[in-house]
Amino acid sequence: KGVYDYKCQICTFTFLTPRGVHYAESHHIKPLGGRHGGIDKETNMLIVCPLHHAMFDFGVIAIEPKKKTVLSIDSDVKEKDQKIALEKHKLNPNFLEYHLSHIYGKV
């Protein structure tokens, strides 16, 4: 999270908590454990705001593996078809493909 200054990789949003620290969440692209069997490694994580985290979890948005653009089933998502805003670490394309084929548009 510190690498991204607690800013969302999708929209760059962050907010200051009452404790005086910025907030962001880690999203596992291929979910951990269970039937998905994702791993807890940086290449399987995106740093996101709470809104985009929920949208990934519910399959509303995904990242196109080659172009790194935001896909969405909701035409009102303003980041749709835009390249992710921040990319300071390598994302494993296999995890992006997994999310696209198993979660996006299906949850």
C-alpha positions, 0 to 999 in steps of 0.5 A, spaced: 500 500 500 505 504 501 508 503 494 502 507 492 501 512 497 495 508 499 492 511 492 487 506 488 490 503 482 484 504 478 482 511 480 487 514 485 482 516 490 484 515 498 482 518 504 484 521 510 482 517 517 481 520 523 487 517 526 491 521 520 493 516 516 490 515 508 486 508 507 486 503 501 485 496 501 489 490 498 484 486 493 487 479 491 485 478 483 485 471 484 481 470 491 485 466 496 484 459 498 477 455 497 475 453 490 479 459 487 486 457 490 489 464 489 496 466 493 498 472 497 503 475 493 504 482 490 503 479 483 496 477 485 494 484 488 491 490 486 491 496 491 484 499 491 479 504 494 473 500 498 468 502 492 473 498 487 474 493 491 467 491 492 466 492 484 472 487 483 469 482 488 462 482 485 465 481 478 462 488 476 469 490 474 476 487 471 482 488 468 484 486 461 490 482 461 494 485 455 492 492 455 491 493 463 484 497 461 478 497 466 472 493 463 466 493 466 459 490 466 456 497 468 456 503 463 456 508 468 463 506 471 467 512 469 474 508 469 471 503 463 476 502 458 481 506 461 488 504 463 489 503 470 491 509 473 497 507 477 502 501 476 508 500 480 508 493 480 508 487 476 501 483 475 501 476 473 496 476 467 494 469 469 491 472 475 487 477 471 485 472 466 482 468 472 478 473 474 476 475 467 473 468 466 471 466 473 469 472 477 467 478 472 460 478 470 458 472 474 458 473 482 
